[in-house]
Amino acid sequence: MRVRLADNHSVAGLSGQFVPNGMGEVVVHFVPNGDCDAMFASELEVLLNAAAGSINGDWVNMSQAFKDRDLIPDNYERTFREPADIAERMRGWY
């Protein structure tokens, strides 16, 4: 998933996994230099492609996306992604 810093939109990267033993932290691979860092979800915005039926997607605070179930974790809470269907969104994990 594409992510960017909430306070500096020019710093962007990719994320899709949680930090093991890190409460509320995700692994971010920054583009284009390839650096990798752990960041709190509250510091990031995520591009949701399916949010509100938008074609290009919307940038949403990552913490809010988890609260709204726009992002859901796997059942081991190692990775996360957008729900594939209504059943996954209702269940809250995949």
Secondary structure, DSSP 8 states (H G I E B T S, - for coil): -EEEESS-TT-EEEEEEE-TT-TTEEEEEETTT--EEEEEGGGEEEEESSGGG-SS-EEEEHHHHHHTTSSEE-TTSSBEE--SSHHHHHHT--
